[in-house]
Amino acid sequence: MPSLSSFSLFKSLTTEQDKRYSSRCLLKSISANELVIDFEDPSDDLFLIISGTVRVILRISTGREVILGEFSDGEFFGELSAVDGEPRSANVTAMVNAKLLRMPRSVFLEILRDAPDVALDLMQSMSHLIREQNTRLAEHTFLAAKYRLYSELLRLSRPRKGHADQRSITPPPIQQSLAERIGCRREVVSREIAKLERENVVERTRGALILADVRALNARLSEGWNAGSD
């Protein structure tokens, strides 16, 4: 059984606490594309990712799906229902074969009462999640699709080694996935990325999408916010 303290959320557990609570968790293997939890599912366990990647998706009333995020090794999901006992608020599906540690809600709540530092780390994680979702809500409310794309590219990117003024997304994002992340059609993403390439704002390589002119991309995003506030 993996040690709970190997996960960042539970790093503050003592050795004795780790052994006591780890023994009450269950290992679970998930196949690629397998549904882990579904929207409005009454389950309330917390899941810790030993290996693999899962995607969190929200289905909106029009039938479209919006990707809320992806989680991988060392991260966790399902904390909302584990805290309040309410049905699941989103769908979680494995993107690749994954190994999970399933923690019953009763164990999770016991840890929160027994280990205040874990509770504090959880609150900080949930605060970050709320801030991120507030940003996305504002983008969907005030920004046109192309500006939401600019923001998502910047959000997904990381500094490019050896190129101080550039950022990269590795591996390069699938256009359909980008469309689902920002709530628009794939054709909109395809058209806008092609335009950014022609204008040398982004570049494609075999292993990455390069944000070659980050300053220009940020300037365009600012234009979108200014237009949205008019």
VENDA-V646522 format. One line per field, one symbol per residue. phi: phi as a letter, one per 40 degrees, with the letter a starting at -180 (. if undefined). psi: psi as a letter, one per 40 degrees, with the letter a starting at -180 (. if undefined). burial: + if it has 9 or more other C-alpha atoms within 8 Angstrom, else -. A space follows every 10 residues. Layout:
phi->???
psi->???
burial->???
This chain:
phi->.ccccccdcb ccccdccdcc cccbcbcabb cdgcccbbdg cccaccbbcc ahbbbbbbcc ccgcbbccib bbdgcaagcc cccbgcccca cbbccbdbbb bcbddccccc ccccbdcccc cccccccccc cccccccccc cbbcdccccd cccccccbdc cgbdcbbabb cccccccccc cbgacccccd cccccccccg cbbbbcbabc ccbccccccc cccccccccc
psi->hihdeehddf deiidddddd ddeeihihhh ihehhdiihe heifiihhhd iahihhhhhi deeiihhdii iaheiiiedd dddeeiiiei hhihdihihi hhhidddddd ddddgddddd dddddddddd dddddddddd deiidddddd dddddeiihh hegdeiiihh ihihdddddd defaiddddd ddddddddef diihideihh gdgddddddd dddddddde.
burial->--+++++-++ +++----++- ++-++-+--+ ++-++++++- ---+++++++ +++++++++- ----++++-- ++++++-+++ ++----++-+ ++++++++++ +++++-+++- ++--+--++- ++-------- -------+++ -++-++++++ +++---+-++ -----+++++ -++-+-++++ ++++++-+++ -++--++--+ ++++---+++ ++++--++-+ +--++-----
